[in-house]
């Protein structure tokens, strides 16, 4: 959650020099190489024998929807702010939680249902406040918000597919398959030659984004192996709080980045409702006996 909270700020800086497809391709290539090298050194590469049509289809679905999530989030981030993107992307954990209930028959306690309702209301209030700033604000923000919402839906489908794959593969093996597949999928759309034009600062930020992919999704995949999808989704809904804190700190340290979210009172209320609802949904779970 912490890694994903700070990620949009690095991506926004890199977006000023590279297009979304090249950034996404570079992140997946680096992630596949790093993770593949670690597994090869440990002689722990995923087995290809006995993959089967069913498992291969699930891996293809996970790859397709994670690739769509990465690209859509970057396009949405281009048209919105980091705070906007991180609040709206919490639709993903909402959908993941509901998917865990519908697909895996996970159970929600009463407090979790209340928290989920508060979280959904918070997202609605936030969107209404941001789009209510006039026709210019609505025109500029609406396309980005639509892309972030699409990214949230694709991420939830990826998360549910990933949890199903954990019945057949270890989480780290699933990630290697998905990273390599996404890198291949984005190769025709990327412009690798443009990477040579990056200045050292943006090159370092791109490297951070790639490592963020490896460690962040590694932690996410491992959490799904030990926790219910509904509770994982609830905890990840805390991400906007980390993003808002990071934006405040960056504005104090590096004002040139202009990261402070200029939210109306309604926007702040919506963001606080999102955080409050996620806390209730996370902490309200009944412990299994």
C-alpha positions as CSV (number, residue, x, y, z in Angstrom):
1,X,0.0,0.0,0.0
2,X,2.8,2.4,0.9
3,X,4.6,1.7,-2.4
4,X,1.5,2.3,-4.5
5,X,0.8,5.5,-2.5
6,X,4.0,7.2,-3.7
7,X,4.1,5.7,-7.2
8,X,1.9,8.3,-9.0
9,X,4.4,11.1,-8.2
10,X,7.3,9.3,-9.9
11,X,5.1,8.3,-12.9
12,X,3.9,11.9,-13.4
13,X,7.5,13.1,-13.7
14,X,8.4,10.3,-16.2
15,X,5.3,11.1,-18.2
16,X,6.7,14.5,-19.1
17,X,9.5,12.7,-21.1
18,X,8.0,9.3,-22.2
19,X,4.7,8.0,-23.5
20,X,2.5,5.7,-21.4
21,X,3.2,2.6,-23.5
22,X,7.0,3.0,-23.3
23,X,6.9,3.5,-19.6
24,X,4.7,0.5,-19.1
25,X,6.8,-1.7,-21.4
26,X,10.0,-0.6,-19.5
27,X,8.5,-1.4,-16.2
28,X,7.4,-4.9,-17.2
29,X,10.7,-5.7,-19.0
30,X,12.7,-4.7,-15.9
31,X,10.4,-6.5,-13.6
32,X,10.5,-9.7,-15.6
33,X,14.3,-9.5,-15.8
34,X,14.8,-8.8,-12.1
35,X,12.4,-11.5,-10.9
36,X,13.5,-14.0,-13.5
37,X,17.2,-13.5,-12.6
38,X,16.4,-14.0,-8.9
39,X,14.4,-17.2,-9.5
40,X,17.0,-18.5,-11.9
41,X,19.8,-18.0,-9.4
42,X,17.7,-19.9,-6.8
43,X,16.9,-22.6,-9.4
44,X,13.2,-21.9,-8.8
45,X,11.9,-21.0,-12.2
46,X,8.2,-21.9,-12.7
47,X,7.6,-25.3,-14.3
48,X,6.1,-25.2,-17.8
49,X,5.2,-28.9,-18.0
50,X,1.6,-29.7,-17.2
51,X,0.5,-26.1,-17.6
52,X,-2.7,-27.2,-19.3
53,X,-5.2,-25.2,-21.3
54,X,-7.2,-24.0,-18.3
55,X,-4.2,-22.6,-16.4
56,X,-2.8,-21.1,-19.5
57,X,-6.1,-19.4,-20.1
58,X,-6.2,-18.0,-16.6
59,X,-2.6,-16.7,-17.0
60,X,-3.6,-15.0,-20.3
61,X,-6.6,-13.3,-18.5
62,X,-4.4,-12.1,-15.7
63,X,-1.8,-10.8,-18.2
64,X,-4.4,-9.0,-20.3
65,X,-6.1,-7.3,-17.5
66,X,-3.0,-6.2,-15.6
67,X,-1.6,-4.8,-18.9
68,X,-4.8,-2.9,-19.4
69,X,-4.7,-1.6,-15.8
70,X,-1.2,-0.2,-16.1
71,X,-1.9,1.6,-19.4
72,X,-5.3,2.9,-18.3
73,X,-3.9,4.2,-15.0
74,X,-1.2,6.1,-16.8
75,X,-3.5,7.7,-19.2
76,X,-5.8,8.7,-16.4
77,X,-2.9,10.1,-14.4
78,X,-2.0,12.3,-17.4
79,X,-5.4,14.0,-17.2
80,X,-5.8,14.1,-13.4
81,X,-3.7,14.6,-10.3
82,X,-2.0,12.0,-8.1
83,X,-4.6,12.5,-5.4
84,X,-7.5,12.2,-7.9
85,X,-6.1,9.0,-9.3
86,X,-5.5,7.4,-6.0
87,X,-8.9,8.1,-4.6
88,X,-10.7,6.9,-7.7
89,X,-8.5,3.8,-8.1
90,X,-10.0,2.6,-4.8
91,X,-12.9,1.4,-6.9
92,X,-10.5,-1.5,-7.6
93,X,-10.4,-2.7,-4.0
94,X,-14.2,-2.2,-3.8
95,X,-14.7,-4.4,-6.8
96,X,-12.1,-6.9,-5.5
97,X,-13.9,-7.2,-2.2
98,X,-17.3,-7.7,-3.9
99,X,-15.7,-10.2,-6.3
100,X,-14.2,-12.1,-3.4
101,X,-17.7,-12.4,-1.9
102,X,-19.3,-13.5,-5.2
103,X,-16.6,-15.7,-6.6
104,X,-14.9,-17.2,-3.5
105,X,-17.9,-17.1,-1.2
106,X,-15.9,-15.0,1.3
107,X,-17.9,-13.6,4.3
108,X,-18.4,-10.0,5.3
109,X,-19.3,-9.0,8.9
110,X,-21.8,-6.3,9.5
111,X,-19.2,-3.6,10.2
112,X,-17.4,-4.5,7.0
113,X,-20.6,-4.0,5.0
114,X,-21.1,-0.6,6.7
115,X,-17.4,0.3,5.9
116,X,-17.9,-0.7,2.3
117,X,-21.0,1.4,2.0
118,X,-19.1,4.4,3.5
119,X,-16.2,3.8,1.1
120,X,-18.5,3.8,-2.0
121,X,-20.3,6.9,-0.7
122,X,-16.9,8.6,-0.3
123,X,-15.9,7.9,-3.8
124,X,-19.2,9.3,-5.1
125,X,-18.9,12.5,-3.0
126,X,-15.3,13.0,-4.2
127,X,-16.1,12.6,-7.8
128,X,-19.1,14.9,-7.5
129,X,-17.0,17.6,-5.8
130,X,-14.2,17.4,-8.4
131,X,-16.5,17.5,-11.4
132,X,-18.6,20.2,-9.8
133,X,-15.9,22.9,-10.2
134,X,-17.4,24.1,-13.5
135,X,-17.6,23.0,-17.1
136,X,-13.8,23.4,-17.6
137,X,-13.0,21.2,-14.7
138,X,-15.5,18.6,-15.7
139,X,-14.2,18.6,-19.3
140,X,-10.6,18.3,-18.2
141,X,-11.1,15.7,-15.4
142,X,-13.9,13.5,-16.8
143,X,-11.7,11.6,-19.4
144,X,-9.1,11.0,-16.7
145,X,-11.6,9.8,-14.2
146,X,-13.2,7.4,-16.7
147,X,-9.7,5.9,-17.5
148,X,-9.0,5.5,-13.7
149,X,-12.4,3.8,-13.2
150,X,-11.6,1.4,-16.1
151,X,-8.2,0.8,-14.6
152,X,-9.9,-0.1,-11.3
153,X,-12.2,-2.6,-13.0
154,X,-9.4,-4.3,-14.8
155,X,-7.3,-4.5,-11.7
156,X,-10.1,-6.2,-9.7
157,X,-10.4,-8.9,-12.4
158,X,-6.6,-9.4,-12.4
159,X,-6.7,-9.8,-8.6
160,X,-9.5,-12.4,-8.6
161,X,-7.7,-14.3,-11.4
162,X,-4.4,-14.1,-9.5
163,X,-6.1,-15.6,-6.4
164,X,-7.5,-18.5,-8.5
165,X,-4.1,-19.2,-10.0
166,X,-2.6,-19.5,-6.5
167,X,-4.3,-22.9,-6.3
168,X,-1.9,-24.1,-9.0
169,X,1.2,-21.9,-8.7
170,X,3.2,-20.0,-6.1
171,X,2.6,-16.3,-6.2
172,X,6.1,-15.4,-7.3
173,X,5.7,-17.8,-10.3
174,X,2.4,-16.2,-11.3
175,X,4.1,-12.8,-11.3
176,X,6.9,-13.9,-13.5
177,X,4.5,-15.3,-16.1
178,X,2.4,-12.1,-16.0
179,X,5.4,-9.7,-16.2
180,X,6.9,-11.5,-19.1
181,X,3.5,-11.7,-20.9
182,X,2.8,-8.0,-20.4
183,X,6.3,-7.1,-21.6
184,X,5.7,-9.0,-24.8
185,X,2.2,-7.5,-25.2
186,X,3.5,-3.9,-25.0
187,X,6.6,-4.4,-27.2
188,X,4.8,-3.4,-30.5
189,X,3.5,-0.2,-28.9
190,X,6.7,1.0,-27.1
191,X,9.5,3.2,-28.4
192,X,12.6,1.8,-26.6
193,X,14.9,4.2,-28.4
194,X,13.3,7.1,-26.5
195,X,14.7,5.7,-23.2
196,X,18.2,7.0,-24.2
197,X,16.8,10.6,-24.2
198,X,16.0,10.5,-20.4
199,X,18.0,12.7,-18.1
200,X,19.5,11.0,-15.0
201,X,16.7,12.1,-12.7
202,X,13.9,10.7,-14.8
203,X,15.9,7.6,-15.5
204,X,16.2,7.0,-11.8
205,X,12.5,7.6,-11.3
206,X,11.7,5.1,-14.1
207,X,14.0,2.6,-12.3
208,X,12.1,3.2,-9.1
209,X,8.8,2.6,-10.9
210,X,10.1,-0.7,-12.2
211,X,11.3,-1.9,-8.8
212,X,8.0,-0.7,-7.3
213,X,6.3,-3.1,-9.7
214,X,8.4,-6.1,-8.5
215,X,8.1,-5.4,-4.7
216,X,4.6,-3.9,-4.7
217,X,3.0,-6.7,-6.6
218,X,5.1,-9.3,-4.9
219,X,3.7,-8.1,-1.6
220,X,0.2,-8.0,-3.0
221,X,0.4,-11.5,-4.4
222,X,1.8,-12.9,-1.2
223,X,-1.0,-11.2,0.8
224,X,-3.6,-13.0,-1.4
225,X,-2.0,-16.3,-0.4
226,X,-2.5,-15.6,3.3
227,X,-5.6,-13.4,3.5
228,X,-9.1,-13.2,2.0
229,X,-9.4,-11.1,-1.2
230,X,-12.0,-8.9,0.5
231,X,-9.7,-8.0,3.4
232,X,-6.7,-7.3,1.1
233,X,-8.9,-5.0,-1.0
234,X,-10.0,-3.2,2.2
235,X,-6.5,-2.5,3.4
236,X,-5.4,-1.3,-0.1
237,X,-8.2,1.3,0.1
238,X,-5.9,3.2,2.6
239,X,-3.7,4.2,-0.3
240,X,-5.2,7.7,-0.8
241,X,-4.2,8.7,2.8
242,X,-0.6,7.8,2.0
243,X,-0.8,9.8,-1.3
244,X,-2.2,12.9,0.3
245,X,0.5,12.8,3.0
246,X,3.2,12.3,0.4
247,X,1.8,15.3,-1.6
248,X,2.0,17.5,1.4
249,X,5.6,16.5,2.2
250,X,6.7,16.9,-1.4
251,X,5.2,20.4,-1.5
252,X,7.2,21.4,1.5
253,X,10.4,19.8,0.2
254,X,10.2,20.4,-3.6
255,X,7.5,23.1,-4.4
256,X,8.4,22.9,-8.1
257,X,6.7,19.5,-8.3
258,X,3.3,21.2,-7.6
259,X,1.8,18.1,-6.2
260,X,-0.6,19.6,-3.6
261,X,-4.1,18.5,-4.3
262,X,-6.4,21.6,-4.5
263,X,-9.5,19.9,-3.1
264,X,-12.7,21.6,-2.2
265,X,-14.3,20.8,1.2
266,X,-16.5,18.3,-0.5
267,X,-13.4,16.7,-2.0
268,X,-11.7,16.4,1.4
269,X,-14.9,14.9,2.9
270,X,-15.1,12.4,0.1
271,X,-11.4,11.4,0.6
272,X,-11.9,11.1,4.4
273,X,-15.0,8.9,3.9
274,X,-13.0,6.6,1.6
275,X,-10.3,6.2,4.3
276,X,-12.8,5.8,7.1
277,X,-14.8,3.2,5.1
278,X,-11.7,1.2,4.3
279,X,-10.6,1.1,7.9
280,X,-14.1,-0.2,9.0
281,X,-14.1,-2.8,6.2
282,X,-10.6,-3.9,7.2
283,X,-10.9,-4.0,11.0
284,X,-14.5,-5.3,11.1
285,X,-13.7,-8.8,9.9
286,X,-14.6,-11.7,12.1
287,X,-11.6,-13.8,13.0
288,X,-11.9,-17.4,12.0
289,X,-12.0,-19.9,14.9
